[in-house]
Amino acid sequence: MSAAGGLHAQGKVRDVFDAGPGALLLVASDRISAFDVILPDPVPDKGRVLTAFSLFWFERTRDLVANHVITANRWEFPEPFAHETFLSGRAMLVNRAEVIPVECVARGYLSGSGWKEYVRSGSVCGQALPAGLVESAPLSEPIFTPTTKAAEGHDLPLTPEETADLIGRGLAERLKELTLTVYERIAAVALERGVIVADTKFEFGFCGGELILIDEVGTPDSSRFWPAEAYVPGGPQPSFDKQFVRDWLDMSGWDHEPPPPGLPGEVVRGTAEKYREAYERITGERWDWYLQRMGVMDDSDWATCAVNLDRLRKERT
């Protein structure tokens, strides 16, 4: 494999490095964002949970749509990444793709921004819903509610017509079909393990002319996970995802614009515990087994992840 290049991009959570011809290295940091703003406090091992979840779902949906994963084994990464031990379990070598500028959201339940929009207008992303629905109500069938993919600031909802105008009607219909099909697969698997996937979002791109699934899939960052045994429609639900953080931020009085407040230690610890619990419940694999399987030699090295990533960015810029 050819020598790796430099820093390709830095997102809210992921750092992306060139990794030879046609390849990228996606590194999931422990940064956490809410309301499209990066928060100042990292969540221990969050990046590894996101990578672990994504690998789990990429494997279980590849019969529905191809994906960009080449390998997540660090020892198979090109240099200099193969010898960066902190990357174990938190990085994926992937095929480079031309990213479609749409966040593909599937909703099976009425919650979050969808619920707020329904209260205002009786619809979600221009799609009318029956009157009288309550918060967290199940929808008669999942709906496709795409948004813009903003480089900065907030993603904005798109109606079906706006989506077709942006990327073309044929591609918009194909994305809708794939989004709902993959969501239904993920939701069914999770429900067997006692977890409701209320909604989730995907990203797609083209690689070698083929439409593929990219970035992350079915993670607590990109999905709303509810424990099925506690589900009662009519209000907010307990969750295994970022909602724990969002709720605290809303109670703090923050206006969702930078700069964000710092998170209390109990919120950081609680979020880390919820992410790991979600992984164990849905996958059936103990978290420490994942760490061992991925060659993580020091399960406390998350504390130096930000420092190591900053060093790697500077070395590769």
C-alpha positions in Angstrom: 0.0 0.0 0.0 1.3 3.5 -0.9 2.5 5.8 1.8 -0.2 7.8 3.6 -0.7 11.5 3.0 -1.7 14.3 5.3 -4.8 15.5 7.1 -7.7 15.4 4.7 -10.5 16.9 6.8 -11.6 17.4 10.4 -15.2 17.1 11.3 -17.1 17.6 14.6 -16.1 14.1 15.8 -13.8 12.5 13.1 -10.4 13.4 11.8 -9.8 12.1 8.3 -6.3 11.4 6.9 -5.2 10.5 3.4 -4.1 6.9 3.4 -2.7 6.2 0.0 -4.4 6.1 -3.5 -8.2 5.9 -3.2 -8.1 5.4 0.6 -8.8 7.5 3.8 -8.3 6.8 7.4 -11.3 7.8 9.6 -10.4 8.4 13.2 -13.2 8.7 15.7 -12.2 11.1 18.5 -13.8 11.3 21.9 -15.2 14.8 21.0 -19.0 15.1 21.4 -21.3 17.6 19.6 -24.8 18.6 20.3 -27.1 20.9 18.3 -24.2 20.9 15.7 -21.8 22.5 18.2 -18.6 20.7 19.5 -18.7 20.6 23.3 -15.5 21.3 25.3 -15.4 18.0 27.3 -14.5 14.6 25.7 -16.4 11.5 26.6 -14.1 8.6 27.6 -13.7 6.1 24.7 -16.7 7.5 22.8 -14.8 7.3 19.5 -14.2 3.5 20.0 -17.9 3.0 20.7 -18.8 4.8 17.5 -16.3 2.7 15.5 -17.4 -0.6 17.1 -21.1 0.1 16.4 -20.3 1.2 12.8 -18.3 -2.0 12.2 -21.2 -4.1 13.6 -23.8 -2.5 11.4 -21.7 -2.3 8.2 -21.2 -6.1 8.5 -24.9 -6.7 9.0 -26.2 -4.4 6.2 -23.7 -5.2 3.4 -26.2 -7.5 1.7 -28.4 -4.4 1.3 -25.8 -1.9 0.2 -22.1 -1.9 -0.2 -20.0 0.2 2.2 -16.6 1.9 2.3 -14.8 -0.3 4.9 -11.4 -1.8 3.9 -10.2 -2.8 7.4 -10.3 -1.7 11.0 -7.3 -3.8 12.0 -4.6 -1.2 12.9 -1.7 -3.5 11.9 -3.1 -3.5 8.4 -3.1 0.4 8.2 -0.5 2.1 6.1 2.4 3.9 7.8 2.6 6.0 9.9 -0.7 4.9 11.3 0.0 1.2 11.8 2.3 2.0 14.8 0.0 4.5 16.4 -1.4 2.3 19.2 -4.0 4.8 20.3 -5.8 4.3 16.9 -6.7 0.7 17.9 -10.5 0.2 17.9 -11.2 3.8 16.9 -10.1 4.0 13.3 -11.2 2.5 10.0 -9.3 2.4 6.7 -12.0 3.1 4.0 -12.4 3.6 0.3 -12.5 7.3 -0.7 -16.0 8.3 -1.9 -17.7 11.3 -3.5 -20.0 12.3 -0.7 -23.7 13.1 -1.5 -24.5 16.4 0.3 -27.6 15.1 2.1 -28.0 13.6 5.6 -30.4 10.7 5.1 -32.7 10.5 8.2 -35.2 7.7 8.8 -37.8 8.1 11.6 -39.9 5.3 13.0 -41.1 7.3 16.0 -42.1 11.0 16.5 -39.4 12.6 18.6 -36.7 15.3 18.7 -36.8 17.9 16.0 -39.5 15.9 14.2 -41.8 16.2 17.2 -41.2 19.9 17.5 -41.9 20.4 13.8 -45.1 18.3 14.0 -46.4 20.4 16.9 -45.9 23.5 14.8 -47.2 22.3 11.5 -48.6 18.8 11.7 -45.9 17.6 9.3 -42.2 16.6 9.2 -40.0 17.8 6.4 -43.1 18.6 4.3 -44.7 15.3 4.9 -48.1 15.5 6.6 -48.8 13.2 9.5 -52.1 12.2 11.1 -53.5 14.6 13.7 -53.5 13.7 17.4 -50.1 12.0 17.6 -48.2 12.3 20.9 -44.5 12.7 21.6 -42.6 9.5 21.0 -45.5 7.9 19.2 -44.7 5.1 16.7 -45.4 6.1 13.1 -47.6 3.8 11.0 -44.5 3.3 8.8 -41.0 4.8 8.9 -40.5 8.1 7.0 -37.6 9.6 5.1 -36.8 13.1 6.4 -33.5 14.3 4.9 -31.6 17.4 5.9 -28.8 19.4 4.4 -25.2 18.4 5.2 -23.8 21.7 6.6 -20.0 22.1 6.8 -20.7 24.6 9.6 -23.8 25.5 11.6 -27.0 23.6 11.7 -28.3 21.1 9.2 -31.7 22.2 7.8 -34.7 19.9 6.9 -35.4 19.2 3.3 -38.8 18.5 1.7 -39.0 15.7 -0.9 -39.1 18.4 -3.6 -36.1 20.3 -2.2 -34.1 17.0 -2.0 -34.9 16.2 -5.7 -33.9 19.7 -6.7 -30.6 19.4 -4.9 -29.4 15.9 -6.1 -31.9 14.8 -8.8 -35.1 13.0 -8.4 -33.8 9.5 -9.3 -31.0 9.7 -6.7 -33.4 11.1 -4.1 -35.7 8.2 -4.6 -32.9 5.7 -4.4 -31.6 7.3 -1.2 -35.0 7.1 0.3 -35.4 3.4 -0.5 -31.9 2.5 0.9 -32.3 4.7 4.0 -35.6 3.1 5.0 -34.4 -0.4 4.1 -31.2 -0.1 6.2 -33.1 1.5 9.0 -35.7 -1.3 9.1 -32.8 -3.9 9.3 -31.1 -2.0 12.1 -34.4 -1.4 14.0 -35.4 -5.1 13.8 -32.0 -6.4 15.1 -31.9 -3.8 17.9 -35.5 -4.6 19.0 -34.7 -8.3 19.3 -32.1 -7.1 21.9 -34.6 -4.9 23.7 -33.7 -1.5 22.2 -35.9 0.7 20.1 -34.2 2.7 17.3 -36.5 5.7 17.1 -34.6 7.4 14.3 -31.2 7.3 12.7 -29.3 9.0 10.0 -27.0 7.7 7.2 -24.6 9.1 4.7 -24.0 7.8 1.2 -21.5 8.4 -1.6 -20.2 7.1 -4.9 -17.1 5.0 -5.2 -16.2 3.7 -8.6 -19.6 4.7 -9.8 -21.3 2.6 -7.1 -23.6 4.0 -4.5 -22.3 3.0 -1.1 -22.9 3.6 2.6 -20.2 5.6 4.3 -19.1 7.4 7.5 -20.9 5.9 10.6 -24.0 3.6 10.9 -26.3 3.0 13.8 -24.3 4.7 16.5 -25.5 6.6 19.7 -24.3 9.8 17.9 -26.4 9.2 14.8 -29.4 7.4 16.3 -32.0 7.7 19.1 -31.9 4.5 21.2 -34.6 3.7 23.8 -34.9 0.8 26.2 -37.9 -1.1 25.0 -38.9 -2.2 28.5 -39.4 1.4 29.6 -41.1 2.7 26.4 -44.3 4.7 27.1 -45.5 7.1 24.3 -46.7 10.5 25.4 -43.4 12.2 26.4 -39.6 12.0 26.3 -38.0 8.5 26.7 -35.0 7.3 28.6 -32.2 6.8 26.1 -28.8 5.3 25.4 -27.6 8.1 23.2 -26.8 11.8 23.1 -30.2 12.8 24.4 -28.8 12.6 27.9 -26.4 15.4 27.0 -29.0 17.4 25.0 -31.4 17.3 27.9 -28.8 18.6 30.3 -27.9 21.4 27.8 -31.5 22.4 27.5 -31.9 22.5 31.2 -28.8 24.7 31.5 -30.5 27.4 29.5 -27.9 27.3 26.7 -29.2 28.9 23.5 -27.6 26.2 21.2 -25.1 28.8 19.8 -21.3 28.8 20.4 -19.7 28.9 22.9 -21.3 25.9 24.7 -21.1 25.3 28.4 -18.8 22.7 30.0 -20.4 19.4 31.0 -20.5 18.3 34.6 -18.5 15.2 35.4 -21.6 13.2 36.1 -23.0 14.0 32.7 -19.7 13.0 31.0 -19.5 9.7 33.0 -23.2 9.0 32.5 -22.9 9.5 28.7 -19.9 7.1 28.5 -21.8 4.5 30.5 -24.9 4.8 28.3 -22.8 4.5 25.1 -21.1 1.3 26.3 -24.3 -0.1 27.6 -26.0 0.5 24.3 -23.1 -1.4 22.5 -23.3 -4.4 24.9 -27.1 -4.7 24.7 -27.4 -4.4 21.0 -24.3 -6.4 19.9 -24.2 -9.0 22.7 -20.5 -8.4 23.1 -18.9 -7.2 26.3 -17.1 -3.9 25.9 -13.8 -5.2 27.2 -14.0 -8.1 24.7 -14.2 -5.5 21.9 -11.1 -3.7 23.3 -9.2 -7.0 23.5 -10.3 -8.1 20.0 -9.1 -4.8 18.5 -5.7 -4.9 20.2 -6.2 -2.1 22.7 -3.4 -2.6 25.2 -4.3 0.2 27.6 -8.0 0.9 28.1 -7.3 4.2 29.7 -5.4 5.6 26.7 -8.5 7.5 25.8 -7.3 10.2 28.2 -4.4 11.0 25.8 -6.4 10.6 22.5 -6.9 14.3 22.0 -3.1 15.0 22.5 -2.1 12.2 20.1 -4.6 13.3 17.5 -3.4 16.8 17.7 0.2 15.6 17.3 -0.8 13.4 14.3 -2.6 16.3 12.6 0.4 18.6 13.0 2.8 15.9 11.7 0.6 15.3 8.7 -0.3 18.9 7.8 
